[in-house]
């Protein structure tokens, strides 16, 4: 009888001891400066499980979304749970993660919180990691996935300056029920989890999905507005009210659908901020829009700002390569694999003040004369974070890219005149640090055309030169694998290799941000001068320039 009681007591003590665990509090720091002290990292562990969370999460006070990590020790399973809200979670399970890393175990030791720790090192994505772990807690755990099977990691150090260090270790009878590893009813695979979590962190606005831009007599009619014989597509987009510290990007994916040539492309926005908009001209005819004339005998509709009209806001200037995707099987070159598509992505945060909380029209133009044309997908993404480019006020003042080329808008050949491009604008108030966002590309596709001849661009403000430079790209050969049907010459070069006036087949043309200084309220004039080349027979040169004021 006494023997049985002793056995029962020993069994009870053993079970009670096995049920005990630890709660370890960690402090995060960078270059010895504490970060996130108001919400320390917590690790709970016993022989069966480890949970990585934060103090606020355990008290249901964490700001959504946030992640919690669980290790099932009995099945070597690593769970990640994204908490989007109190009643919406997403979980993924990884059975291989804990065994992926290899560690160099050293003889170095140091004491943390009174426990002797050994040092292990590893490398993750070229980052040097030091882990200080102890066997004296009797359970395994760590503040992240690294070192989970070494012992209990009490300090994590990345590249010598980023640290997660234990500041308190408490023995607990058991892990609280609301913290402990739950039973998950549904898990998704890792890529699905990552994709959903990634997209939840920002605003995603799809605009076009695999839409055709081509040249036909009667473009199809559907939810997408089509103009200029199908070479321009347009869609109304509703943008939510945004925080002032947001960042915005446009991304375009382009594939040839039959057109083999390098073409001018533009992603643009129409903001109906004046009595007449560019959309009015698209619907009613370009000749209904204000026209620019500088004495060359021609009129150029819809290109410059007037008292009641704004030209389009050019978000991104791009150039299609020679036949990417559609013509990939036409020429096989040893050791070269053609790209599947061209992807163009650009920061357009400076336009957020025009978009925020409004409905705007966003369109894409590719100048071509091909029935198959091109296929494009376009999206706008808006991300939290501080943008150095965001501007409280934006004013479009000129855009000579003739996006309605096939709808009555001619090429900008007026730079042959001394006056060049001259636009007046009114500032409603005194401004500081006024900038001109300026995009320029030269065209004229023969040997002496401005596409292949460097030409100086000069910007004058109120008749004073404020900026002068020669736009020229010498890196076009870097994009050879996007140009499967680029013309090849006897000297071993391809047409896509050749340097050009600020563009290459398959690239974006970056804006120049020109400082105009402080200006008083009232009327001012900007003038753009370019020594445009003379025509040769039926060949002529022209320049596509766009200008937006940021202030």
ZAMARGU-4260 file (C-alpha; in steps of 0.2 Angstrom, whole numbers, plus 5000, padded with zeros to 4 digits):
<rodrens>
0) 5000/5000/5000 | 5014/5012/5005 | 5024/5007/4989 | 5008/5011/4979 | 5006/5028/4987
5) 5025/5032/4984 | 5023/5027/4966 | 5008/5038/4963 | 5017/5053/4971 | 5032/5051/4961
10) 5021/5049/4945 | 5012/5065/4950 | 5027/5075/4953 | 5035/5069/4937 | 5019/5074/4927
15) 5018/5091/4935 | 5036/5094/4932 | 5034/5089/4913 | 5020/5101/4912 | 5030/5116/4917
20) 5036/5128/4904 | 5044/5145/4902 | 5040/5162/4897 | 5054/5172/4891 | 5054/5191/4887
25) 5065/5198/4873 | 5071/5215/4869 | 5074/5220/4851 | 5088/5233/4847 | 5098/5240/4832
30) 5115/5247/4835 | 5112/5246/4854 | 5096/5257/4852 | 5081/5248/4859 | 5066/5246/4847
35) 5048/5241/4851 | 5050/5242/4870 | 5032/5246/4872 | 5028/5228/4864 | 5041/5216/4869
40) 5043/5199/4860 | 5037/5184/4870 | 5042/5166/4868 | 5032/5152/4878 | 5039/5135/4878
45) 5037/5118/4886 | 5042/5100/4880 | 5028/5099/4867 | 5027/5117/4860 | 5035/5134/4857
50) 5025/5150/4853 | 5032/5166/4847 | 5021/5181/4850 | 5021/5198/4858 | 5015/5205/4874
55) 5001/5215/4866 | 4995/5200/4856 | 4993/5190/4872 | 4982/5204/4878 | 4972/5206/4862
60) 4979/5223/4860 | 4990/5221/4845 | 4987/5231/4830 | 4980/5221/4815 | 4987/5212/4805
65) 5001/5203/4815 | 5009/5186/4814 | 5010/5172/4828 | 5022/5157/4826 | 5019/5140/4833
70) 5031/5125/4834 | 5023/5108/4837 | 5038/5098/4845 | 5030/5081/4843 | 5028/5082/4824
75) 5043/5095/4820 | 5030/5106/4812 | 5031/5125/4811 | 5015/5135/4809 | 5013/5153/4804
80) 4997/5162/4808 | 4992/5179/4801 | 4979/5187/4811 | 4970/5199/4799 | 4956/5203/4812
85) 4948/5195/4828 | 4938/5183/4817 | 4950/5181/4801 | 4966/5171/4801 | 4976/5162/4789
90) 4988/5148/4793 | 5002/5138/4784 | 5012/5123/4790 | 5030/5119/4786 | 5037/5102/4790
95) 5054/5105/4783 | 5059/5123/4790 | 5066/5117/4807 | 5079/5106/4799 | 5084/5117/4784
100) 5098/5127/4793 | 5115/5121/4797 | 5125/5128/4812 | 5143/5129/4816 | 5144/5125/4835
105) 5158/5134/4844 | 5166/5132/4861 | 5163/5151/4866 | 5151/5154/4880 | 5144/5168/4890
110) 5131/5170/4903 | 5114/5178/4900 | 5101/5180/4914 | 5112/5168/4924 | 5112/5154/4912
115) 5127/5148/4903 | 5125/5150/4884 | 5135/5142/4870 | 5138/5151/4853 | 5132/5144/4836
120) 5134/5153/4820 | 5125/5152/4803 | 5122/5162/4787 | 5105/5167/4780 | 5105/5176/4763
125) 5123/5182/4766 | 5119/5188/4783 | 5130/5182/4797 | 5120/5175/4812 | 5125/5172/4830
130) 5114/5162/4841 | 5118/5160/4860 | 5108/5146/4867 | 5107/5136/4883 | 5103/5119/4889
135) 5099/5124/4906 | 5080/5128/4904 | 5076/5110/4899 | 5065/5115/4884 | 5069/5121/4866
140) 5064/5138/4860 | 5070/5154/4851 | 5063/5171/4846 | 5062/5166/4828 | 5064/5150/4817
145) 5083/5149/4819 | 5090/5138/4832 | 5074/5130/4838 | 5082/5113/4840 | 5098/5119/4848
150) 5091/5122/4865 | 5084/5139/4871 | 5091/5153/4861 | 5093/5168/4873 | 5101/5180/4861
155) 5100/5182/4842 | 5113/5193/4833 | 5112/5198/4814 | 5128/5206/4806 | 5133/5212/4823
160) 5121/5226/4825 | 5103/5219/4825 | 5099/5209/4841 | 5085/5200/4850 | 5090/5198/4868
165) 5082/5189/4882 | 5078/5201/4897 | 5068/5190/4908 | 5065/5171/4910 | 5050/5165/4920
170) 5045/5148/4925 | 5027/5145/4922 | 5015/5130/4927 | 5008/5129/4910 | 5006/5139/4894
175) 4990/5149/4894 | 4976/5142/4884 | 4973/5158/4874 | 4992/5157/4869 | 4995/5139/4867
180) 4996/5129/4850 | 4978/5128/4844 | 4970/5115/4833 | 4970/5122/4815 | 4955/5117/4805
185) 4962/5123/4789 | 4980/5127/4782 | 4986/5133/4765 | 5002/5129/4756 | 5017/5141/4759
190) 5016/5151/4742 | 4997/5154/4744 | 5000/5160/4762 | 5014/5171/4757 | 5004/5178/4742
195) 4989/5182/4752 | 4999/5190/4766 | 5009/5200/4754 | 4994/5207/4745 | 4986/5212/4762
200) 4999/5224/4766 | 4995/5237/4752 | 4980/5243/4741 | 4980/5233/4724 | 4970/5241/4710
205) 4969/5230/4694 | 4966/5241/4679 | 4969/5230/4663 | 4971/5211/4663 | 4978/5204/4646
210) 4970/5218/4636 | 4974/5220/4617 | 4981/5237/4610 | 4980/5236/4592 | 4975/5245/4576
215) 4958/5240/4569 | 4944/5250/4560 | 4931/5245/4573 | 4938/5241/4591 | 4928/5230/4601
220) 4916/5238/4614 | 4916/5231/4632 | 4920/5238/4649 | 4936/5246/4643 | 4935/5262/4633
225) 4945/5261/4617 | 4950/5276/4606 | 4961/5280/4591 | 4957/5263/4582 | 4961/5253/4597
230) 4978/5260/4600 | 4972/5268/4617 | 4963/5259/4631 | 4956/5268/4646 | 4947/5264/4662
235) 4939/5274/4676 | 4947/5269/4692 | 4941/5273/4710 | 4955/5277/4722 | 4951/5277/4741
240) 4956/5291/4752 | 4974/5289/4756 | 4986/5293/4770 | 4998/5307/4766 | 5013/5295/4769
245) 5008/5283/4755 | 5019/5277/4740 | 5011/5272/4723 | 5018/5261/4709 | 5011/5257/4692
250) 5016/5241/4684 | 5014/5236/4666 | 5017/5219/4658 | 5018/5219/4639 | 5019/5206/4626
255) 5019/5207/4607 | 5003/5200/4599 | 5009/5202/4582 | 5018/5219/4581 | 5037/5216/4578
260) 5042/5234/4581 | 5049/5245/4595 | 5034/5257/4599 | 5032/5272/4610 | 5020/5268/4625
265) 5013/5279/4639 | 5003/5276/4654 | 4993/5291/4658 | 4980/5299/4669 | 4966/5310/4665
270) 4960/5320/4680 | 4944/5330/4677 | 4951/5345/4686 | 4946/5359/4673 | 4931/5363/4663
275) 4938/5353/4648 | 4947/5337/4649 | 4957/5326/4637 | 4943/5314/4638 | 4932/5327/4630
280) 4943/5327/4615 | 4944/5308/4614 | 4925/5307/4614 | 4921/5322/4603 | 4937/5324/4592
285) 4954/5331/4596 | 4950/5346/4586 | 4938/5352/4600 | 4953/5354/4612 | 4964/5369/4614
290) 4978/5370/4601 | 4996/5375/4602 | 5004/5385/4588 | 5022/5392/4588 | 5023/5398/4570
295) 5027/5382/4560 | 5011/5382/4551 | 5003/5368/4561 | 4991/5366/4576 | 4994/5353/4589
300) 4978/5349/4599 | 4978/5344/4618 | 4996/5346/4621 | 4997/5361/4633 | 4988/5369/4648
305) 4976/5383/4645 | 4965/5393/4657 | 4951/5379/4656 | 4961/5363/4650 | 4974/5351/4657
310) 4984/5339/4646 | 4986/5321/4652 | 4997/5317/4667 | 5010/5305/4660 | 5013/5292/4674
315) 5026/5282/4664 | 5034/5283/4647 | 5039/5266/4640 | 5045/5258/4624 | 5040/5241/4618
320) 5054/5229/4612 | 5055/5221/4595 | 5042/5207/4596 | 5045/5200/4614 | 5035/5184/4617
325) 5025/5182/4600 | 5041/5181/4589 | 5052/5171/4602 | 5053/5156/4590 | 5058/5166/4575
330) 5077/5167/4579 | 5087/5155/4590 | 5104/5161/4596 | 5116/5150/4604 | 5117/5153/4623
335) 5102/5165/4623 | 5085/5163/4629 | 5072/5176/4625 | 5062/5184/4639 | 5043/5180/4640
340) 5037/5198/4642 | 5043/5215/4647 | 5039/5221/4664 | 5039/5240/4668 | 5037/5246/4686
345) 5038/5264/4692 | 5036/5275/4707 | 5022/5287/4704 | 5019/5293/4722 | 5020/5312/4716
350) 5003/5310/4708 | 4994/5303/4724 | 4986/5320/4728 | 4977/5320/4712 | 4971/5302/4714
355) 4967/5301/4733 | 4948/5299/4736 | 4944/5302/4718 | 4938/5294/4702 | 4951/5296/4688
360) 4954/5289/4671 | 4970/5279/4668 | 4975/5273/4651 | 4988/5265/4641 | 4994/5270/4623
365) 5005/5260/4611 | 5008/5268/4594 | 5006/5254/4581 | 4998/5249/4565 | 4996/5231/4568
370) 4980/5221/4568 | 4987/5209/4582 | 4997/5223/4591 | 5001/5220/4609 | 4994/5213/4625
375) 4996/5222/4641 | 4991/5220/4660 | 4992/5236/4671 | 4990/5238/4690 | 4991/5252/4702
380) 4998/5248/4720 | 4998/5259/4735 | 5009/5256/4750 | 5010/5263/4767 | 5027/5271/4770
385) 5035/5288/4769 | 5038/5293/4751 | 5051/5306/4747 | 5042/5310/4730 | 5024/5313/4737
390) 5019/5331/4732 | 5004/5340/4740 | 5000/5349/4723 | 5002/5343/4705 | 4999/5353/4689
395) 5001/5346/4672 | 5007/5359/4660 | 5012/5350/4644 | 5013/5333/4636 | 5018/5332/4618
400) 5017/5313/4617 | 5003/5311/4604 | 4993/5297/4613 | 4979/5300/4601 | 4991/5298/4586
405) 4978/5288/4576 | 4964/5299/4582 | 4969/5316/4575 | 4984/5321/4586 | 4999/5325/4576
410) 5018/5322/4580 | 5027/5336/4590 | 5038/5343/4576 | 5037/5361/4582 | 5054/5361/4590
415) 5061/5366/4573 | 5055/5384/4577 | 5066/5395/4588 | 5051/5397/4600 | 5050/5378/4603
420) 5037/5374/4616 | 5031/5389/4627 | 5017/5387/4640 | 5011/5399/4653 | 5003/5394/4669
425) 4996/5403/4685 | 5002/5398/4702 | 4987/5401/4715 | 4999/5406/4729 | 5018/5408/4733
430) 5027/5392/4732 | 5043/5385/4738 | 5054/5372/4730 | 5044/5371/4714 | 5049/5356/4703
435) 5047/5351/4685 | 5044/5333/4682 | 5051/5332/4665 | 5051/5317/4653 | 5059/5318/4636
440) 5063/5306/4621 | 5069/5310/4604 | 5062/5301/4588 | 5066/5300/4570 | 5071/5283/4565
445) 5084/5285/4552 | 5103/5288/4553 | 5102/5307/4554 | 5085/5307/4564 | 5085/5314/4582
450) 5082/5296/4588 | 5101/5293/4585 | 5108/5310/4586 | 5111/5318/4604 | 5102/5334/4606
455) 5103/5346/4620 | 5086/5350/4630 | 5086/5368/4638 | 5072/5373/4650 | 5069/5391/4653
460) 5058/5399/4667 | 5052/5416/4664 | 5065/5418/4650 | 5080/5412/4661 | 5089/5396/4658
465) 5086/5384/4673 | 5092/5367/4666 | 5101/5360/4651 | 5106/5343/4647 | 5108/5330/4633
470) 5096/5315/4635 | 5105/5300/4629 | 5104/5281/4633 | 5120/5270/4630 | 5114/5255/4639
475) 5102/5248/4626 | 5112/5232/4623 | 5108/5227/4640 | 5090/5223/4634 | 5095/5212/4619
480) 5085/5197/4626 | 5069/5206/4625 | 5071/5209/4607 | 5070/5193/4597 | 5066/5201/4580
485) 5077/5216/4581 | 5086/5220/4565 | 5104/5213/4564 | 5118/5222/4555 | 5134/5215/4546
490) 5145/5223/4559 | 5138/5211/4573 | 5126/5224/4581 | 5107/5223/4583 | 5096/5238/4581
495) 5091/5236/4599 | 5109/5238/4604 | 5110/5256/4597 | 5111/5271/4609 | 5096/5282/4607
500) 5089/5299/4613 | 5084/5294/4631 | 5076/5277/4627 | 5079/5259/4623 | 5068/5246/4616
505) 5060/5237/4631 | 5064/5251/4644 | 5056/5265/4654 | 5062/5283/4652 | 5065/5290/4669
510) 5059/5308/4673 | 5071/5322/4677 | 5066/5332/4693 | 5071/5350/4689 | 5072/5362/4703
515) 5063/5378/4699 | 5066/5387/4716 | 5054/5398/4725 | 5040/5407/4714 | 5028/5420/4718
520) 5009/5418/4715 | 5004/5423/4697 | 5008/5420/4679 | 5024/5412/4674 | 5031/5404/4658
525) 5040/5388/4654 | 5049/5386/4638 | 5058/5370/4631 | 5071/5372/4617 | 5078/5357/4607
530) 5087/5359/4591 | 5076/5347/4581 | 5084/5340/4565 | 5078/5344/4548 | 5067/5332/4538
535) 5074/5321/4524 | 5062/5317/4511 | 5047/5309/4520 | 5057/5306/4536 | 5056/5319/4550
540) 5061/5321/4568 | 5050/5325/4583 | 5051/5325/4602 | 5039/5318/4615 | 5041/5329/4631
545) 5029/5330/4646 | 5030/5342/4661 | 5021/5342/4677 | 5024/5355/4691 | 5026/5348/4709
550) 5024/5360/4723
</rodrens>
